[in-house]
Amino acid sequence: MTTSRPRPPRFVAWGWLDWVLLVGLLALVGLILWRASSVFQYRWNWSTIWPFVFRLDAATGRWVPNIIVEGFLTTLRLAVWGILISGVIGTLMALARNSERLFLRLLSGSYVMLIRNIPPVVFVFVFVFFIASQVMPKLALADSVAKFSETGQWWVSLFFGSPKLIDNFLLGLICLSVFSGAYVTEIVRAGIESVPKSQIEAGNSLGMSRLDIARFIILPQALRNVLPPMAGQFIQLIKDSSLVSLVSIQELTFMAQDVQVTTQRVFEVFVFVAVVYFVICFSLSQLFSALERRYARAHK
């Protein structure tokens, strides 16, 4: 007779030590804030930020998003498109790293080693000014988009931001995708290597081609195993998007710098931006954790 193991409680009550640590942490934060206020003698003025979040449109009389919201939306667009493109790059490079062809292994290995061993700021400057800046002006995408109909330009603005700045957006997107793709490559490679070799051997015994084995055996299981780290990489990509502000890509951090120059309120602006980053990243981490637990229960 077998007995089922008791399921652990979903919510665990806090003990006295947990409350002591929480109170100590809050006291430490309060002490730091008090010391910072007493040392700097800084007068906080949060009212200067809100006009840059939403503004009143004189023509329509309605409140519309201002540059901080626009920068935030650009950050989300960069992260969503970046994780999709870097996922494709990472999957292809991971398959190349596990290929039997020496050239493909050398190519993918060099890509991963090069990107992961260069500081992100150096990579952004080198990629943008020495590589992408030589290609993007020749494409003249902004001129092509300007010829679209109003409906076409609306769809472009929805997915890529302002049509006039699409060249800058795609420049930052390619930069982040190539950079993030190196890390996604290692995530997918680990997922591929987690597939039991016996299943690959079974595919070979059935006479399946290497492409069919990759499509129907390896990739479905590998992608299922890499979903949690890929979710973490998406959150990391949201924070890494601030790197492209160094090359004048108008995402959240770049817009915050503009607001800081205009208002001369350094602390308010960057504390506000830090809170925005924290809220979106923490919310996504909680959402992905809940989805992961639900997915695990569904496949028990």
Contacts in CASP RR format, 6 or more apart in sequence:
PFRMAT RR
TARGET T0000
AUTHOR 0000-0000-0000
METHOD contacts of the structure
MODEL  1
MTTSRPRPPRFVAWGWLDWVLLVGLLALVGLILWRASSVFQYRWNWSTIW
PFVFRLDAATGRWVPNIIVEGFLTTLRLAVWGILISGVIGTLMALARNSE
RLFLRLLSGSYVMLIRNIPPVVFVFVFVFFIASQVMPKLALADSVAKFSE
TGQWWVSLFFGSPKLIDNFLLGLICLSVFSGAYVTEIVRAGIESVPKSQI
EAGNSLGMSRLDIARFIILPQALRNVLPPMAGQFIQLIKDSSLVSLVSIQ
ELTFMAQDVQVTTQRVFEVFVFVAVVYFVICFSLSQLFSALERRYARAHK
36 42 0 8 1.000
42 267 0 8 1.000
44 267 0 8 1.000
44 268 0 8 1.000
45 265 0 8 1.000
45 268 0 8 1.000
46 268 0 8 1.000
46 272 0 8 1.000
48 263 0 8 1.000
48 265 0 8 1.000
48 268 0 8 1.000
49 68 0 8 1.000
49 259 0 8 1.000
49 263 0 8 1.000
49 265 0 8 1.000
49 268 0 8 1.000
49 269 0 8 1.000
49 272 0 8 1.000
51 66 0 8 1.000
52 66 0 8 1.000
52 67 0 8 1.000
52 68 0 8 1.000
52 255 0 8 1.000
52 259 0 8 1.000
52 262 0 8 1.000
52 263 0 8 1.000
53 65 0 8 1.000
53 66 0 8 1.000
53 68 0 8 1.000
53 69 0 8 1.000
54 63 0 8 1.000
54 64 0 8 1.000
54 65 0 8 1.000
54 66 0 8 1.000
54 69 0 8 1.000
55 63 0 8 1.000
55 64 0 8 1.000
55 66 0 8 1.000
56 62 0 8 1.000
56 63 0 8 1.000
56 64 0 8 1.000
57 63 0 8 1.000
57 64 0 8 1.000
65 73 0 8 1.000
67 255 0 8 1.000
67 258 0 8 1.000
67 259 0 8 1.000
68 252 0 8 1.000
68 255 0 8 1.000
68 256 0 8 1.000
68 259 0 8 1.000
68 272 0 8 1.000
68 273 0 8 1.000
70 250 0 8 1.000
70 255 0 8 1.000
71 250 0 8 1.000
71 251 0 8 1.000
71 252 0 8 1.000
71 254 0 8 1.000
71 255 0 8 1.000
72 252 0 8 1.000
72 276 0 8 1.000
73 161 0 8 1.000
74 161 0 8 1.000
74 169 0 8 1.000
74 249 0 8 1.000
74 250 0 8 1.000
74 251 0 8 1.000
74 252 0 8 1.000
75 238 0 8 1.000
75 241 0 8 1.000
75 242 0 8 1.000
75 251 0 8 1.000
75 252 0 8 1.000
76 238 0 8 1.000
76 280 0 8 1.000
77 159 0 8 1.000
77 160 0 8 1.000
77 161 0 8 1.000
77 169 0 8 1.000
78 169 0 8 1.000
78 172 0 8 1.000
78 173 0 8 1.000
78 176 0 8 1.000
78 237 0 8 1.000
78 241 0 8 1.000
78 244 0 8 1.000
78 249 0 8 1.000
78 251 0 8 1.000
79 234 0 8 1.000
79 237 0 8 1.000
79 238 0 8 1.000
79 241 0 8 1.000
81 159 0 8 1.000
81 173 0 8 1.000
81 177 0 8 1.000
82 173 0 8 1.000
82 176 0 8 1.000
82 177 0 8 1.000
82 180 0 8 1.000
82 237 0 8 1.000
83 180 0 8 1.000
83 230 0 8 1.000
83 233 0 8 1.000
83 234 0 8 1.000
83 237 0 8 1.000
85 173 0 8 1.000
85 174 0 8 1.000
85 177 0 8 1.000
86 176 0 8 1.000
86 177 0 8 1.000
86 178 0 8 1.000
86 180 0 8 1.000
86 181 0 8 1.000
86 183 0 8 1.000
86 184 0 8 1.000
86 233 0 8 1.000
86 237 0 8 1.000
87 181 0 8 1.000
87 184 0 8 1.000
87 188 0 8 1.000
87 230 0 8 1.000
89 177 0 8 1.000
89 178 0 8 1.000
89 181 0 8 1.000
89 184 0 8 1.000
89 185 0 8 1.000
90 181 0 8 1.000
90 182 0 8 1.000
90 184 0 8 1.000
90 185 0 8 1.000
90 187 0 8 1.000
90 188 0 8 1.000
91 184 0 8 1.000
91 188 0 8 1.000
91 219 0 8 1.000
93 108 0 8 1.000
93 109 0 8 1.000
93 111 0 8 1.000
93 112 0 8 1.000
93 181 0 8 1.000
93 182 0 8 1.000
93 185 0 8 1.000
93 188 0 8 1.000
94 108 0 8 1.000
94 184 0 8 1.000
94 185 0 8 1.000
94 186 0 8 1.000
94 188 0 8 1.000
94 189 0 8 1.000
94 192 0 8 1.000
95 192 0 8 1.000
95 214 0 8 1.000
96 104 0 8 1.000
96 105 0 8 1.000
96 107 0 8 1.000
96 108 0 8 1.000
97 104 0 8 1.000
97 105 0 8 1.000
97 108 0 8 1.000
97 109 0 8 1.000
97 112 0 8 1.000
97 185 0 8 1.000
97 189 0 8 1.000
98 189 0 8 1.000
98 192 0 8 1.000
98 193 0 8 1.000
99 105 0 8 1.000
99 108 0 8 1.000
108 185 0 8 1.000
111 182 0 8 1.000
111 185 0 8 1.000
112 182 0 8 1.000
112 185 0 8 1.000
112 186 0 8 1.000
114 182 0 8 1.000
115 123 0 8 1.000
115 178 0 8 1.000
115 179 0 8 1.000
115 181 0 8 1.000
115 182 0 8 1.000
116 182 0 8 1.000
116 183 0 8 1.000
116 186 0 8 1.000
118 126 0 8 1.000
120 179 0 8 1.000
120 240 0 8 1.000
120 243 0 8 1.000
121 243 0 8 1.000
121 246 0 8 1.000
123 175 0 8 1.000
123 179 0 8 1.000
124 175 0 8 1.000
124 179 0 8 1.000
124 243 0 8 1.000
124 244 0 8 1.000
124 246 0 8 1.000
124 247 0 8 1.000
125 246 0 8 1.000
125 247 0 8 1.000
127 174 0 8 1.000
127 175 0 8 1.000
127 178 0 8 1.000
127 179 0 8 1.000
128 171 0 8 1.000
128 172 0 8 1.000
128 175 0 8 1.000
128 244 0 8 1.000
128 247 0 8 1.000
129 247 0 8 1.000
132 171 0 8 1.000
132 172 0 8 1.000
132 174 0 8 1.000
132 175 0 8 1.000
133 171 0 8 1.000
136 167 0 8 1.000
136 170 0 8 1.000
136 171 0 8 1.000
137 167 0 8 1.000
139 167 0 8 1.000
141 166 0 8 1.000
141 167 0 8 1.000
141 170 0 8 1.000
142 163 0 8 1.000
142 164 0 8 1.000
142 165 0 8 1.000
142 166 0 8 1.000
142 167 0 8 1.000
145 153 0 8 1.000
145 156 0 8 1.000
145 163 0 8 1.000
145 166 0 8 1.000
146 153 0 8 1.000
146 163 0 8 1.000
146 164 0 8 1.000
148 156 0 8 1.000
148 163 0 8 1.000
153 163 0 8 1.000
156 163 0 8 1.000
156 166 0 8 1.000
157 163 0 8 1.000
160 166 0 8 1.000
160 169 0 8 1.000
160 170 0 8 1.000
161 169 0 8 1.000
165 250 0 8 1.000
168 248 0 8 1.000
168 249 0 8 1.000
168 250 0 8 1.000
169 249 0 8 1.000
171 244 0 8 1.000
171 247 0 8 1.000
171 249 0 8 1.000
172 244 0 8 1.000
172 247 0 8 1.000
172 249 0 8 1.000
175 244 0 8 1.000
175 247 0 8 1.000
176 237 0 8 1.000
176 240 0 8 1.000
176 241 0 8 1.000
176 243 0 8 1.000
176 244 0 8 1.000
179 240 0 8 1.000
179 243 0 8 1.000
180 233 0 8 1.000
180 236 0 8 1.000
180 237 0 8 1.000
180 240 0 8 1.000
183 233 0 8 1.000
183 236 0 8 1.000
184 230 0 8 1.000
184 233 0 8 1.000
187 226 0 8 1.000
187 229 0 8 1.000
187 230 0 8 1.000
187 233 0 8 1.000
188 222 0 8 1.000
188 223 0 8 1.000
188 226 0 8 1.000
190 225 0 8 1.000
190 226 0 8 1.000
190 229 0 8 1.000
191 221 0 8 1.000
191 222 0 8 1.000
191 225 0 8 1.000
191 226 0 8 1.000
192 218 0 8 1.000
192 219 0 8 1.000
192 222 0 8 1.000
194 221 0 8 1.000
194 222 0 8 1.000
194 225 0 8 1.000
195 217 0 8 1.000
195 218 0 8 1.000
195 221 0 8 1.000
195 222 0 8 1.000
199 217 0 8 1.000
199 221 0 8 1.000
200 213 0 8 1.000
200 217 0 8 1.000
200 218 0 8 1.000
203 213 0 8 1.000
203 217 0 8 1.000
204 213 0 8 1.000
208 216 0 8 1.000
208 217 0 8 1.000
227 292 0 8 1.000
227 295 0 8 1.000
228 288 0 8 1.000
228 292 0 8 1.000
231 284 0 8 1.000
231 285 0 8 1.000
231 288 0 8 1.000
231 291 0 8 1.000
231 292 0 8 1.000
232 285 0 8 1.000
232 288 0 8 1.000
234 284 0 8 1.000
235 281 0 8 1.000
235 284 0 8 1.000
235 285 0 8 1.000
235 288 0 8 1.000
238 277 0 8 1.000
238 280 0 8 1.000
238 281 0 8 1.000
238 284 0 8 1.000
239 277 0 8 1.000
239 281 0 8 1.000
241 251 0 8 1.000
241 252 0 8 1.000
241 253 0 8 1.000
242 251 0 8 1.000
242 252 0 8 1.000
242 253 0 8 1.000
244 251 0 8 1.000
244 254 0 8 1.000
245 251 0 8 1.000
245 253 0 8 1.000
245 254 0 8 1.000
245 257 0 8 1.000
248 254 0 8 1.000
252 273 0 8 1.000
252 276 0 8 1.000
252 277 0 8 1.000
253 273 0 8 1.000
256 269 0 8 1.000
256 270 0 8 1.000
256 272 0 8 1.000
256 273 0 8 1.000
259 269 0 8 1.000
260 266 0 8 1.000
260 269 0 8 1.000
260 270 0 8 1.000
263 269 0 8 1.000
END
